[in-house]
Amino acid sequence: MARISKGAARPAPQFLEDDPSTGYLPGRRWPIVRYGLVTLLASAILVFAIEWIVRGDFSGTVAFFLQPFKPGWTTIIVFALVLIGLDAVIGRSHQGLMIVAPLTLALAFVGHQKSHYLGDPLYPTDFLYSRQIMALMPLLVRERPWTAAMLAVGIIAGLALLAYGWRLWRRKVPILSRKGRLARLTLTVPLLAFFVSIMDYATFSWTRDRLQIIPIMWDQKENYASNGFALAFALNVPMAHVSAPSGYSDKAIAAIERPQVTASVPDEKPDIIVVMSESFWDPTKLPGVTITPD
């Protein structure tokens, strides 16, 4: 048997796991391709499910991905990068899906419900009213106790199933090696950082336009319909950053003096007519209408 000299070049190991002991398959590219294809497929299914839940229309969801001027496939690639990056952080292949899928699907369900009852999509700023929403929970439970009970049981069962699947996956799937995790982070972190940098709707981005991401901030319904739920939600994230005015604090609010005399209300209720329109017009031009000063 011929001896291998010390100076002979050795093939560099590939970073994907398929060997439970090392997490490497030296000289083989199929595990890399397989991991990429599986991650891309999982991302595509997840993004399709999100859009289907939000839109509530299967044919409209299919049309969103088939139209070349819609960023459906851009969203799939972004989700795939997020999943790969989470796999590197967690240390197991495809386990990042257990974090991203429940979170995004829950947001999609809430967004669909809000669009159905209020007519507006879900915004990041809606979470600023979490205190008011929690204050309304007793009233909602009182109005629909069985719905609330079924929802609570569903949430508990879902969390239990997720915890069981998480533990089972960590026992069955081998740990990623350090080089494998570093390779994933090297791929995903720069690309995701670049993607975040071009998502500022207030600035022009040539790359963002090439990716078919067109911010339509003046018409949020069209913004969500054109860019998809995930990207439109991300475009609205800067609006959720609301800084408190100078001098604002709980002590400052408590220090405001309450009026000593309550406001009097006349017995005769006034007729108040509120007209909302985006166009400018003169109400004095209405026929048969006279307006007297207050």
FIZA-336011 format. One record per residue: x, y, z of N, C-alpha, C in turn; chain; residue number from 0; residue in three letters. Coordinates in steps of 0.05 Angstrom, whole numbers, plus 5000, padded with zeros to 4 digits. Example, Ala and Ser with C-alpha at 12.3 -4.5 7.8 and 13.67 -1.06 7.14 Angstrom:
BEGIN
 n_east n_north n_up ca_east ca_north ca_up c_east c_north c_up mitor lumnu milo
   5264    4886 5156    5246     4910  5156   5264    4934 5156     A     0  ALA
   5257    4955 5142    5273     4979  5143   5258    5001 5157     A     1  SER
//
This chain:
BEGIN
 n_east n_north n_up ca_east ca_north ca_up c_east c_north c_up mitor lumnu milo
   5017    4976 5000    5000     5000  5000   5018    5025 5000     A     0  MET
   5012    5043 4982    5028     5067  4980   5023    5086 5003     A     1  ALA
   5044    5098 5013    5041     5117  5035   5036    5145 5023     A     2  ARG
   5019    5159 5038    5013     5187  5030   5033    5205 5044     A     3  ILE
   5046    5221 5028    5066     5240  5040   5052    5261 5056     A     4  SER
   5066    5273 5075    5055     5293  5092   5047    5318 5077     A     5  LYS
   5061    5324 5055    5056     5348  5040   5034    5345 5020     A     6  GLY
   5021    5321 5018    5000     5317  4998   4976    5333 5006     A     7  ALA
   4963    5345 4985    4939     5361  4990   4915    5343 4997     A     8  ALA
   4900    5351 5016    4876     5336  5024   4851    5352 5016     A     9  ARG
   4830    5339 5007    4806     5353  4999   4793    5367 5022     A    10  PRO
   4785    5392 5017    4772     5407  5039   4744    5396 5044     A    11  ALA
   4737    5393 5069    4711     5381  5076   4688    5401 5069     A    12  PRO
   4666    5390 5060    4643     5406  5055   4629    5412 5082     A    13  GLN
   4613    5434 5082    4603     5443  5108   4577    5431 5116     A    14  PHE
   4564    5417 5098    4537     5406  5106   4539    5380 5120     A    15  LEU
   4521    5375 5138    4521     5351  5154   4509    5328 5139     A    16  GLU
   4520    5305 5141    4508     5280  5134   4522    5257 5148     A    17  ASP
   4544    5264 5161    4559     5245  5177   4553    5252 5206     A    18  ASP
   4539    5235 5221    4532     5242  5249   4556    5248 5266     A    19  PRO
   4579    5238 5260    4602     5242  5277   4616    5268 5272     A    20  SER
   4617    5277 5248    4632     5301  5241   4615    5323 5229     A    21  THR
   4593    5316 5216    4577     5336  5203   4588    5343 5176     A    22  GLY
   4606    5327 5164    4618     5333  5139   4617    5310 5120     A    23  TYR
   4618    5316 5094    4621     5296  5073   4642    5306 5054     A    24  LEU
   4667    5299 5059    4689     5309  5042   4685    5301 5013     A    25  PRO
   4688    5322 4996    4689     5317  4967   4662    5311 4955     A    26  GLY
   4640    5314 4969    4613     5309  4958   4596    5334 4959     A    27  ARG
   4584    5341 4936    4568     5365  4935   4538    5360 4937     A    28  ARG
   4529    5336 4934    4501     5330  4935   4488    5338 4961     A    29  TRP
   4500    5334 4985    4487     5343  5009   4483    5373 5010     A    30  PRO
   4502    5388 4998    4498     5418  4997   4474    5425 4980     A    31  ILE
   4473    5413 4957    4450     5418  4939   4424    5409 4951     A    32  VAL
   4424    5386 4964    4400     5376  4977   4391    5394 4999     A    33  ARG
   4409    5403 5016    4401     5421  5037   4390    5447 5026     A    34  TYR
   4402    5458 5006    4392     5483  4994   4365    5479 4982     A    35  GLY
   4361    5457 4968    4335     5452  4955   4313    5448 4976     A    36  LEU
   4319    5433 4997    4299     5428  5018   4292    5455 5032     A    37  VAL
   4312    5471 5038    4307     5496  5051   4290    5515 5033     A    38  THR
   4297    5515 5007    4282     5532  4988   4254    5522 4985     A    39  LEU
   4250    5496 4985    4223     5485  4983   4206    5492 5008     A    40  LEU
   4218    5489 5032    4204     5495  5056   4197    5525 5057     A    41  ALA
   4216    5542 5048    4210     5570  5047   4187    5577 5028     A    42  SER
   4187    5564 5005    4166     5569  4986   4138    5561 4997     A    43  ALA
   4137    5537 5009    4112     5528  5021   4103    5547 5043     A    44  ILE
   4121    5556 5060    4114     5574  5082   4104    5601 5071     A    45  LEU
   4118    5612 5052    4109     5638  5041   4082    5635 5027     A    46  VAL
   4078    5613 5013    4053     5609  5000   4030    5607 5020     A    47  PHE
   4035    5592 5042    4015     5589  5063   4009    5616 5076     A    48  ALA
   4029    5632 5080    4025     5659  5092   4007    5676 5074     A    49  ILE
   4013    5677 5049    3997     5693  5030   3969    5682 5027     A    50  GLU
   3966    5656 5027    3940     5644  5025   3922    5651 5049     A    51  TRP
   3934    5650 5073    3919     5656  5097   3911    5685 5097     A    52  ILE
   3929    5703 5090    3924     5732  5091   3903    5739 5070     A    53  VAL
   3907    5729 5045    3889     5737  5023   3862    5722 5025     A    54  ARG
   3863    5697 5035    3839     5681  5035   3829    5673 5008     A    55  GLY
   3847    5674 4988    3839     5668  4960   3862    5652 4948     A    56  ASP
   3857    5626 4941    3878     5609  4930   3887    5619 4903     A    57  PHE
   3868    5625 4886    3875     5634  4859   3890    5660 4859     A    58  SER
   3883    5678 4877    3897     5703  4880   3926    5699 4890     A    59  GLY
   3929    5680 4908    3956     5673  4918   3973    5662 4896     A    60  THR
   3962    5644 4879    3977     5633  4857   3985    5655 4837     A    61  VAL
   3966    5673 4832    3972     5695  4813   3994    5713 4824     A    62  ALA
   3996    5716 4850    4017     5733  4862   4044    5721 4856     A    63  PHE
   4047    5695 4856    4073     5683  4851   4079    5680 4821     A    64  PHE
   4059    5679 4805    4063     5676  4776   4068    5703 4762     A    65  LEU
   4060    5725 4774    4065     5751  4761   4094    5759 4763     A    66  GLN
   4107    5766 4741    4136     5772  4742   4142    5798 4756     A    67  PRO
   4122    5816 4759    4127     5842  4771   4119    5842 4801     A    68  PHE
   4116    5819 4813    4111     5817  4841   4135    5804 4855     A    69  LYS
   4141    5812 4879    4165     5801  4893   4160    5775 4908     A    70  PRO
   4144    5758 4896    4139     5732  4910   4163    5715 4914     A    71  GLY
   4179    5713 4892    4203     5696  4894   4225    5710 4910     A    72  TRP
   4225    5736 4910    4244     5750  4928   4238    5744 4957     A    73  THR
   4213    5743 4964    4205     5736  4991   4214    5708 4998     A    74  THR
   4211    5689 4980    4220     5661  4985   4250    5660 4990     A    75  ILE
   4266    5674 4975    4295     5674  4979   4302    5686 5006     A    76  ILE
   4288    5708 5013    4294     5721  5039   4287    5702 5062     A    77  VAL
   4265    5688 5060    4257     5669  5081   4278    5646 5082     A    78  PHE
   4287    5637 5059    4307     5616  5058   4333    5625 5072     A    79  ALA
   4341    5649 5068    4365     5660  5081   4361    5661 5112     A    80  LEU
   4337    5669 5120    4331     5671  5149   4332    5643 5161     A    81  VAL
   4321    5623 5147    4321     5596  5157   4349    5585 5159     A    82  LEU
   4366    5590 5139    4394     5581  5140   4409    5594 5163     A    83  ILE
   4405    5620 5167    4418     5634  5189   4409    5623 5216     A    84  GLY
   4384    5618 5219    4374     5607  5245   4385    5579 5250     A    85  LEU
   4388    5563 5228    4400     5537  5232   4428    5539 5243     A    86  ASP
   4443    5559 5233    4470     5563  5243   4470    5571 5272     A    87  ALA
   4451    5588 5280    4451     5597  5308   4442    5574 5326     A    88  VAL
   4421    5559 5318    4411     5537  5335   4430    5513 5335     A    89  ILE
   4442    5507 5312    4460     5485  5310   4449    5459 5299     A    90  GLY
   4424    5460 5288    4412     5437  5276   4400    5445 5249     A    91  ARG
   4401    5427 5229    4390     5433  5203   4359    5434 5204     A    92  SER
   4349    5454 5191    4320     5458  5187   4304    5462 5213     A    93  HIS
   4318    5467 5235    4303     5472  5260   4294    5501 5262     A    94  GLN
   4307    5519 5247    4297     5546  5247   4269    5549 5237     A    95  GLY
   4260    5529 5221    4233     5530  5211   4213    5528 5234     A    96  LEU
   4220    5515 5256    4202     5512  5279   4198    5539 5294     A    97  MET
   4215    5558 5288    4212     5585  5300   4197    5603 5281     A    98  ILE
   4206    5603 5256    4195     5622  5236   4166    5615 5228     A    99  VAL
   4161    5589 5224    4134     5581  5215   4112    5588 5234     A   100  ALA
   4113    5580 5260    4091     5588  5278   4087    5618 5281     A   101  PRO
   4110    5632 5282    4108     5661  5286   4095    5675 5262     A   102  LEU
   4104    5669 5238    4094     5682  5214   4065    5673 5207     A   103  THR
   4059    5647 5212    4032     5638  5207   4012    5651 5226     A   104  LEU
   4020    5655 5251    4003     5668  5271   3998    5697 5263     A   105  ALA
   4019    5711 5254    4016     5738  5244   3998    5740 5220     A   106  LEU
   4000    5720 5202    3983     5719  5179   3954    5716 5186     A   107  ALA
   3949    5698 5206    3921     5694  5215   3910    5719 5228     A   108  PHE
   3925    5732 5244    3916     5757  5257   3911    5779 5236     A   109  VAL
   3929    5780 5216    3926     5799  5195   3901    5795 5178     A   110  GLY
   3894    5769 5173    3870     5763  5158   3845    5770 5174     A   111  HIS
   3846    5765 5200    3823     5772  5217   3819    5802 5219     A   112  GLN
   3841    5817 5221    3838     5846  5222   3827    5857 5195     A   113  LYS
   3837    5846 5173    3827     5855  5147   3798    5849 5143     A   114  SER
   3790    5826 5155    3762     5818  5152   3743    5835 5168     A   115  HIS
   3751    5843 5192    3733     5857  5210   3736    5888 5208     A   116  TYR
   3761    5897 5204    3767     5925  5204   3773    5937 5177     A   117  LEU
   3780    5919 5158    3785     5929  5131   3814    5937 5126     A   118  GLY
   3831    5938 5146    3858     5946  5143   3877    5922 5148     A   119  ASP
   3900    5921 5135    3919     5900  5141   3932    5904 5168     A   120  PRO
   3948    5884 5176    3962     5885  5201   3987    5902 5198     A   121  LEU
   3991    5921 5216    4014     5938  5216   4031    5932 5241     A   122  TYR
   4057    5937 5239    4074     5935  5263   4065    5954 5286     A   123  PRO
   4053    5977 5278    4045     5995  5299   4021    5985 5315     A   124  THR
   4007    5964 5305    3985     5953  5320   3994    5941 5346     A   125  ASP
   4019    5932 5347    4029     5920  5372   4035    5941 5394     A   126  PHE
   4035    5966 5386    4038     5987  5406   4013    5990 5423     A   127  LEU
   3990    5978 5414    3965     5980  5429   3960    5953 5443     A   128  TYR
   3981    5938 5449    3977     5913  5462   3964    5916 5490     A   129  SER
   3970    5938 5504    3957     5942  5530   3927    5945 5528     A   130  ARG
   3919    5961 5508    3890     5964  5504   3876    5939 5495     A   131  GLN
   3891    5923 5478    3879     5898  5469   3876    5878 5493     A   132  ILE
   3896    5877 5510    3893     5859  5533   3871    5869 5552     A   133  MET
   3867    5895 5553    3845     5905  5570   3818    5897 5559     A   134  ALA
   3816    5892 5533    3791     5884  5521   3786    5854 5522     A   135  LEU
   3806    5839 5530    3804     5810  5530   3781    5800 5548     A   136  MET
   3778    5810 5572    3755     5800  5589   3728    5804 5575     A   137  PRO
   3725    5827 5561    3699     5832  5547   3696    5812 5524     A   138  LEU
   3717    5807 5509    3715     5788  5487   3709    5760 5497     A   139  LEU
   3722    5752 5519    3716     5726  5530   3688    5724 5540     A   140  VAL
   3677    5745 5552    3650     5745  5561   3630    5743 5538     A   141  ARG
   3637    5755 5516    3618     5755  5493   3619    5728 5479     A   142  GLU
   3643    5716 5476    3645     5690  5462   3662    5671 5479     A   143  ARG
   3650    5660 5499    3666     5642  5517   3676    5617 5504     A   144  PRO
   3659    5604 5487    3667     5579  5475   3689    5584 5454     A   145  TRP
   3688    5606 5440    3709     5612  5421   3735    5617 5436     A   146  THR
   3734    5631 5458    3758     5637  5474   3769    5611 5485     A   147  ALA
   3752    5593 5494    3761     5567  5505   3775    5550 5484     A   148  ALA
   3762    5549 5460    3774     5533  5439   3801    5545 5430     A   149  MET
   3802    5572 5430    3827     5585  5422   3849    5579 5443     A   150  LEU
   3842    5580 5468    3862     5574  5489   3871    5545 5487     A   151  ALA
   3853    5527 5483    3861     5498  5480   3879    5495 5456     A   152  VAL
   3872    5508 5434    3888     5506  5410   3917    5517 5414     A   153  GLY
   3919    5539 5428    3945     5551  5433   3962    5532 5451     A   154  ILE
   3950    5522 5472    3964     5504  5490   3973    5478 5475     A   155  ILE
   3955    5467 5459    3962     5443  5444   3984    5448 5424     A   156  ALA
   3982    5471 5411    4003     5478  5391   4030    5482 5404     A   157  GLY
   4031    5495 5427    4056     5499  5441   4068    5473 5451     A   158  LEU
   4050    5455 5461    4059     5429  5470   4070    5412 5447     A   159  ALA
   4057    5413 5424    4066     5398  5401   4093    5410 5390     A   160  LEU
   4095    5436 5391    4120     5449  5383   4143    5442 5401     A   161  LEU
   4138    5441 5427    4159     5434  5446   4168    5405 5442     A   162  ALA
   4148    5387 5438    4155     5359  5433   4171    5355 5407     A   163  TYR
   4162    5369 5386    4177     5367  5361   4205    5378 5363     A   164  GLY
   4208    5400 5379    4234     5412  5382   4253    5392 5396     A   165  TRP
   4244    5380 5417    4262     5361  5432   4268    5336 5414     A   166  ARG
   4247    5326 5400    4252     5303  5383   4271    5309 5361     A   167  LEU
   4269    5333 5349    4287     5340  5327   4316    5342 5337     A   168  TRP
   4320    5353 5361    4347     5356  5371   4360    5330 5378     A   169  ARG
   4343    5310 5384    4354     5283  5390   4360    5267 5364     A   170  ARG
   4345    5272 5344    4348     5256  5319   4368    5268 5300     A   171  LYS
   4370    5294 5299    4387     5307  5278   4414    5313 5290     A   172  VAL
   4436    5307 5276    4463     5311  5287   4469    5341 5289     A   173  PRO
   4488    5347 5307    4496     5375  5311   4513    5384 5288     A   174  ILE
   4509    5409 5279    4525     5421  5258   4553    5427 5269     A   175  LEU
   4573    5423 5253    4600     5429  5261   4604    5459 5261     A   176  SER
   4626    5468 5273    4631     5497  5274   4636    5508 5247     A   177  ARG
   4650    5494 5230    4654     5504  5203   4628    5505 5187     A   178  LYS
   4611    5486 5191    4585     5487  5178   4568    5510 5187     A   179  GLY
   4568    5516 5212    4553     5539  5222   4565    5565 5213     A   180  ARG
   4592    5566 5213    4605     5591  5204   4600    5596 5174     A   181  LEU
   4599    5574 5158    4594     5578  5130   4566    5588 5125     A   182  ALA
   4547    5578 5141    4519     5588  5138   4517    5618 5146     A   183  ARG
   4530    5625 5168    4530     5653  5176   4544    5671 5156     A   184  LEU
   4566    5661 5144    4580     5677  5124   4563    5682 5100     A   185  THR
   4546    5663 5093    4528     5666  5070   4505    5685 5077     A   186  LEU
   4492    5681 5100    4467     5695  5105   4469    5723 5117     A   187  THR
   4488    5727 5135    4489     5752  5149   4494    5776 5130     A   188  VAL
   4514    5775 5112    4517     5798  5094   4493    5802 5076     A   189  PRO
   4481    5781 5066    4458     5784  5048   4434    5796 5063     A   190  LEU
   4429    5786 5087    4406     5796  5102   4411    5825 5111     A   191  LEU
   4436    5831 5118    4442     5859  5126   4438    5878 5102     A   192  ALA
   4447    5869 5078    4442     5885  5054   4413    5888 5048     A   193  PHE
   4397    5867 5052    4369     5869  5047   4355    5888 5067     A   194  PHE
   4363    5888 5092    4352     5907  5111   4359    5935 5104     A   195  VAL
   4383    5940 5093    4391     5967  5086   4375    5979 5063     A   196  SER
   4364    5962 5046    4349     5973  5023   4319    5974 5028     A   197  ILE
   4310    5968 5053    4282     5967  5059   4272    5993 5070     A   198  MET
   4288    6014 5070    4279     6041  5079   4262    6053 5056     A   199  ASP
   4236    6055 5061    4219     6065  5040   4223    6094 5033     A   200  TYR
   4236    6109 5052    4240     6138  5048   4263    6144 5029     A   201  ALA
   4278    6124 5021    4301     6129  5004   4298    6111 4979     A   202  THR
   4310    6120 4957    4308     6105  4932   4330    6083 4932     A   203  PHE
   4323    6060 4922    4341     6038  4920   4338    6024 4893     A   204  SER
   4360    6025 4877    4359     6012  4851   4356    5982 4854     A   205  TRP
   4369    5971 4874    4368     5942  4878   4339    5934 4886     A   206  THR
   4327    5950 4903    4300     5943  4912   4280    5944 4889     A   207  ARG
   4284    5963 4871    4267     5963  4847   4271    5939 4829     A   208  ASP
   4296    5931 4827    4302     5907  4810   4290    5882 4822     A   209  ARG
   4287    5881 4849    4274     5859  4862   4244    5861 4862     A   210  LEU
   4233    5881 4849    4204     5885  4846   4191    5892 4873     A   211  GLN
   4206    5904 4891    4195     5913  4916   4189    5943 4913     A   212  ILE
   4164    5950 4910    4156     5977  4906   4140    5987 4930     A   213  ILE
   4151    6003 4948    4135     6013  4970   4112    6031 4961     A   214  PRO
   4088    6024 4970    4064     6039  4964   4052    6048 4991     A   215  ILE
   4066    6066 5004    4059     6073  5031   4033    6089 5033     A   216  MET
   4025    6102 5012    4001     6118  5012   3975    6102 5009     A   217  TRP
   3979    6077 5001    3956     6059  4997   3964    6032 5008     A   218  ASP
   3959    6027 5034    3969     6004  5047   3956    5978 5037     A   219  GLN
   3931    5979 5029    3919     5955  5019   3933    5946 4993     A   220  LYS
   3939    5965 4976    3953     5958  4951   3982    5951 4958     A   221  GLU
   3993    5963 4978    4021     5956  4987   4023    5927 4995     A   222  ASN
   4004    5917 5011    4004     5890  5019   3996    5871 4997     A   223  TYR
   3978    5880 4979    3971     5862  4956   3993    5860 4936     A   224  ALA
   4009    5881 4932    4030     5881  4912   4056    5869 4922     A   225  SER
   4064    5875 4946    4089     5866  4957   4087    5840 4973     A   226  ASN
   4063    5832 4980    4059     5809  4997   4059    5817 5027     A   227  GLY
   4049    5800 5043    4046     5806  5072   4073    5811 5085     A   228  PHE
   4092    5793 5081    4117     5794  5095   4133    5820 5089     A   229  ALA
   4136    5826 5063    4152     5849  5055   4138    5875 5062     A   230  LEU
   4111    5876 5058    4097     5900  5065   4098    5905 5095     A   231  ALA
   4096    5884 5111    4098     5886  5140   4126    5897 5147     A   232  PHE
   4147    5887 5134    4174     5896  5139   4177    5925 5131     A   233  ALA
   4165    5934 5109    4167     5962  5101   4154    5981 5121     A   234  LEU
   4135    5971 5136    4121     5988  5156   4135    5988 5183     A   235  ASN
   4156    5972 5187    4169     5970  5213   4179    5997 5222     A   236  VAL
   4192    6014 5205    4202     6040  5215   4180    6057 5227     A   237  PRO
   4155    6054 5218    4133     6070  5230   4127    6063 5258     A   238  MET
   4135    6039 5267    4130     6030  5294   4149    6043 5314     A   239  ALA
   4170    6056 5304    4189     6069  5322   4178    6097 5329     A   240  HIS
   4164    6099 5350    4152     6124  5359   4167    6133 5384     A   241  VAL
   4181    6155 5383    4196     6165  5406   4178    6183 5422     A   242  SER
   4181    6181 5449    4165     6197  5467   4174    6226 5466     A   243  ALA
   4156    6245 5468    4164     6274  5469   4181    6280 5493     A   244  PRO
   4196    6301 5491    4214     6309  5513   4197    6317 5537     A   245  SER
   4206    6307 5560    4192     6312  5585   4169    6294 5591     A   246  GLY
   4164    6275 5574    4141     6257  5579   4149    6235 5598     A   247  TYR
   4133    6230 5618    4137     6209  5637   4111    6205 5652     A   248  SER
   4109    6183 5667    4085     6177  5683   4082    6198 5705     A   249  ASP
   4104    6208 5716    4103     6228  5736   4092    6254 5725     A   250  LYS
   4101    6261 5700    4092     6286  5688   4062    6285 5682     A   251  ALA
   4052    6262 5674    4023     6259  5669   4008    6261 5695     A   252  ILE
   4018    6248 5716    4004     6249  5742   4004    6276 5754     A   253  ALA
   4024    6293 5747    4026     6320  5759   4008    6340 5746     A   254  ALA
   3995    6332 5724    3977     6351  5711   3952    6355 5728     A   255  ILE
   3945    6379 5734    3923     6385  5751   3896    6379 5737     A   256  GLU
   3879    6366 5752    3852     6360  5742   3834    6385 5745     A   257  ARG
   3817    6390 5726    3799     6413  5729   3780    6410 5753     A   258  PRO
   3777    6433 5767    3760     6433  5791   3731    6432 5784     A   259  GLN
   3724    6444 5762    3695     6446  5754   3691    6428 5729     A   260  VAL
   3671    6412 5731    3665     6395  5708   3652    6411 5686     A   261  THR
   3656    6403 5662    3644     6417  5639   3614    6412 5638     A   262  ALA
   3599    6433 5633    3570     6431  5631   3562    6423 5603     A   263  SER
   3542    6406 5602    3531     6397  5576   3503    6407 5573     A   264  VAL
   3497    6421 5551    3470     6432  5547   3450    6409 5544     A   265  PRO
   3425    6416 5552    3403     6396  5549   3397    6389 5520     A   266  ASP
   3399    6409 5503    3393     6405  5475   3418    6395 5461     A   267  GLU
   3417    6371 5450    3440     6359  5437   3444    6372 5410     A   268  LYS
   3468    6381 5404    3472     6394  5378   3474    6372 5356     A   269  PRO
   3468    6382 5332    3471     6364  5308   3499    6368 5297     A   270  ASP
   3514    6346 5298    3542     6347  5289   3544    6329 5265     A   271  ILE
   3552    6341 5243    3555     6327  5218   3585    6327 5210     A   272  ILE
   3597    6304 5207    3625     6302  5200   3626    6291 5172     A   273  VAL
   3639    6306 5154    3642     6298  5126   3672    6295 5121     A   274  VAL
   3680    6271 5113    3708     6265  5108   3711    6260 5078     A   275  MET
   3729    6275 5066    3735     6271  5038   3763    6280 5032     A   276  SER
   3776    6267 5012    3803     6274  5005   3805    6299 4987     A   277  GLU
   3782    6308 4977    3782     6331  4959   3773    6356 4975     A   278  SER
   3782    6379 4966    3774     6404  4979   3748    6415 4967     A   279  PHE
   3730    6423 4984    3705     6434  4974   3694    6454 4995     A   280  TRP
   3675    6470 4986    3663     6491  5003   3635    6482 5011     A   281  ASP
   3631    6476 5037    3604     6467  5046   3583    6489 5044     A   282  PRO
   3592    6514 5042    3572     6536  5039   3558    6536 5012     A   283  THR
   3569    6521 4993    3557     6519  4967   3534    6499 4965     A   284  LYS
   3530    6483 4986    3508     6464  4985   3481    6478 4984     A   285  LEU
   3464    6468 4967    3438     6482  4964   3420    6477 4989     A   286  PRO
   3408    6499 4998    3389     6497  5020   3402    6493 5047     A   287  GLY
   3428    6499 5050    3442     6495  5075   3453    6522 5084     A   288  VAL
   3447    6528 5109    3458     6552  5121   3475    6544 5145     A   289  THR
   3498    6556 5148    3517     6550  5169   3520    6574 5187     A   290  ILE
   3514    6571 5212    3517     6593  5231   3542    6589 5248     A   291  THR
   3556    6610 5255    3580     6607  5271   3574    6595 5298     A   292  PRO
   3593    6581 5309    3590     6568  5335   3592    6590 5357     A   293  ASP
//
